[in-house]
Amino acid sequence: MRIKRRVLEQLPLLQERQALAYATALLLAALAWWIRWELDYAFPPGFPYLTFFPAVIVTSFLFGRGPGTLSAIVCGFLAWYFFIPPAYTFDFTGRTLVALGFYAGVVAVDIGLIHAMQRANQRSSRLAAEQQHLAQRTELLFSELQHRVSNNIQMVGAMLSLQQRQVIDPTARLVLADASTKLQLIGRIQRQLYSTAGEQVPLDVFLRDLMADLSAADSKPGIVHQIHAESGILLAPDAAIPLALIMAEGIANAMEHGFARQDVGVITVSLARQDGVIELCVLDDGAGLPSGFDLNHSKSLGLKVVSSLARQMGAQLTIENHAPSGTALRLTLHDNIQRWGALKN
């Protein structure tokens, strides 16, 4: 189909070599005359234009209206002189007038229709080229916008980090440090959330890229990061960003608390969908939760933030010990996730 379209886009041929196009039109007219001459014995009387019509149509189709018109005129005179009685004369009778009028009407319609088709095809080609240029420009602008938004968010995070150094109060320093980290993380998430074409990236690709960033920033090379994510899950940005932040907080807690006293371990992130329910799980094999841990009464700012995000999403968040050791953070998005834009490929 594409090859056929490309061929049609090139018609009419020889636009920059009109002399050759007109010469070819004369050659096709001569060929049509020769075929009609050779097969004259096989044709019944009254078909003087039988081979000339195809010559005019082919010429118009391949080389355009001008060569087609020349072919029509030459073919008309050849048919008039050789095949319209009385032959070998340009006798002008009533019957001749009818025959020539019929021929002129048919070839005029043929040439007009072919010319209109070619002009429409040329307009279509121009529009397709303009649309492609516009799409490329839009893609570039979208990519630049994403880049600038991400950079601005990360710049704010960096400014908070600088401000943190001037704060003496430990609690305020901790809050500023956490806010700075979160903002820079949101900047990376914003950058990774869409492809360069402006299409939203599926969660499995998106979370893998994010986890690669988080593991690259890990100061303990003995901690292995794994992810098992079902492909084809899409979430609207207002749900995908909180989900990514919750995953990042789960990994950060595993590194800060679960592996505080060990340099070797495994952090596994899984994402699955079943019966309209999407579940994100961050699992580690570290030290586990402290005795008496209660998520609802936790004083951790990070856990308070992710709990708030989960409530805003209408999701259920649980953090519990995982046998034989470690911690499991689970985020469950029920059927009401549809209002957040969950889609299937």
Number of C-alpha atoms within 10 A of each C-alpha: 6 7 8 8 11 11 12 17 17 15 18 20 16 15 13 8 9 15 12 14 22 21 14 16 27 21 15 20 27 18 15 21 24 13 13 22 15 9 11 14 9 8 11 8 11 11 14 25 22 15 20 26 21 15 25 29 19 17 29 29 23 20 21 24 23 17 24 31 21 19 29 27 15 19 25 22 14 21 24 23 17 17 21 23 18 14 12 13 12 15 14 11 11 9 11 16 12 11 18 19 11 12 19 15 10 13 23 17 11 19 23 16 15 20 19 13 13 22 14 12 17 17 13 13 17 13 12 12 12 12 12 12 12 12 13 13 12 14 17 15 14 17 18 13 13 21 16 14 15 21 17 15 20 21 16 16 24 18 13 20 18 14 14 19 11 9 13 9 9 10 10 12 18 14 15 21 20 16 19 24 17 19 21 20 23 20 23 19 22 19 19 20 25 18 16 17 13 15 10 16 18 21 21 20 17 19 26 16 16 21 20 14 13 15 18 12 10 15 10 15 13 12 18 14 19 17 17 14 18 15 15 14 19 19 20 16 17 11 20 22 18 20 23 21 20 26 24 20 19 26 23 15 19 27 22 11 15 23 22 12 11 14 13 13 19 17 24 16 24 18 20 16 17 8 7 12 13 19 17 21 23 24 24 29 21 25 18 20 19 10 6 6 12 13 15 10 9 11 10 10 13 20 19 15 14 21 20 14 19 21 11 11 20 17 19 14 21 15 19 16 19 17 10 9 14 21 24 24 23 22 23 20 23 18 14 14 20 13 11 15 15 19 13 10 7
